[in-house]
Amino acid sequence: MSAKAVIHLSKLDHNLDAIESRLKPGVQKMAVVKDNAYGHGVIPLANHIKNRIEWFCVARALEGKELREAGIKNPILVFEAPLAETASLYSKYNLTATVVDKNSFALLPKGTDYHINIDTGMHRLGVLPEDVSELQVEIERYSSKLKCTGIYTHFFKADDPENPEVHLQLDKFTRVRNKFPSELLTHTANTGAIFHYQDLDLQFDAVRPGVCLYGFGAGEVEVPDLEPIMDLKSFLMQIKKVKKGESVSYGGKWIAPANGYIGIIPAGYGDGIPRILTNSIQLLIGDTLYDQVGVISMDYSIVYLKENEFPTGTEVYFLKAKELKASHWAKIAKTIPYEITTGLRKRVVKEFNTL
Ligand SMILES: *Cc1c(COP(=O)(O)O)cnc(C)c1O
């Protein structure tokens, strides 16, 4: 192996504890495991939490198929609108669909359950409140073929605590919700809403935690009881001397400030370490942080070891628990931790640690 992601399943339990501690009694958990569980490896994760949560949520019907083929029995909600190419999967794999407009009905196979996504301001998928009455005609028309079992919306600013948009969206949603039968499974809360809006009445029947399962809060506000479940490590493939004034890697973007050692690590942007982090992150060897230096290339990164000569094979951490966090990388790369973890590449070997 060159780069290895170690996924700590016990930390997933710990993050679930953190989520549960914010929930009102009886509120169900719909674990969002889209895009391979945000890059962490969906099947081992789903198997680990399947008895602690009620639902799984995925973005694509094909992701639902993958879960079913691995033996997952929990109900699975698919967020995308039904597509002609994958519509048969809903009945074949017993997936719950999302209806976003009247086009969805004709596509879905007989016997499919679905939830309605109400667009209360995100302006991505979903039915606009003003189109709900029209949709209700179709719901009725298809009621012998398809069964509406839930209704939901998605917040677009819940990562920001005390944002008035969350209140506005909740008001809009509640007004629409009241036009539907009370037995529908009702859910709105993503990570931001779970952790930053406990005072609002937005948990309804279920919540949809995503990034918090993997140990990150939504947005800038840290949630102290979440811990990243993934470490990313590699090793020193070669150690060599570098002289003061010599440059390192493509373009000579780093010049050694003194005589010392550098370590060559077989992990680069081809593994998902963003090249834009060049010269701006630190790596952990033992208990000490060392600077990553020189341009990160496809297959290698370089670390400045100063006067320390380590043996070949020495373990090096790129990401580790709360010490080296993907959220720190995200800030430098002007993105969010979601994109860092989902950006890890196939050639990064995953190891699942149950301890
Ligand atoms: C991705 C997603 C979530 C989870 O969001 P997080 O911010 O990761 O908690 C919930 N609901 C919908 C509709 C989503 O697309």
The ligand as a Tripos MOL2 file, in Angstrom:
@<TRIPOS>MOLECULE
LIG
   15    15     1     0     0
SMALL
NO_CHARGES

@<TRIPOS>ATOM
      1 C1        -26.5430   15.3860    1.7490 C.3       1 LIG1
      2 C2        -27.9030   15.5710    2.2980 C.ar      1 LIG1
      3 C3        -28.1320   15.5120    3.6880 C.ar      1 LIG1
      4 C4        -27.0110   15.4300    4.7040 C.3       1 LIG1
      5 O1        -26.3870   16.6880    4.8170 O.3       1 LIG1
      6 P1        -25.1930   16.9300    5.8790 P.3       1 LIG1
      7 O2        -24.9130   18.3810    5.8020 O.co2     1 LIG1
      8 O3        -24.0430   16.1030    5.4240 O.co2     1 LIG1
      9 O4        -25.7070   16.4740    7.1910 O.co2     1 LIG1
     10 C5        -29.4520   15.5660    4.1240 C.ar      1 LIG1
     11 N1        -30.4690   15.7070    3.2420 N.ar      1 LIG1
     12 C6        -30.2850   15.8010    1.9150 C.ar      1 LIG1
     13 C7        -31.4590   15.9550    1.0200 C.3       1 LIG1
     14 C8        -29.0010   15.7500    1.3910 C.ar      1 LIG1
     15 O5        -28.8070   15.8540    0.0710 O.3       1 LIG1
@<TRIPOS>BOND
     1     1     2 1
     2     2     3 ar
     3     2    14 ar
     4     3     4 1
     5     3    10 ar
     6     4     5 1
     7     5     6 1
     8     6     7 2
     9     6     8 1
    10     6     9 1
    11    10    11 ar
    12    11    12 ar
    13    12    13 1
    14    12    14 ar
    15    14    15 1
@<TRIPOS>SUBSTRUCTURE
     1 LIG1         1 GROUP 0 **** ****
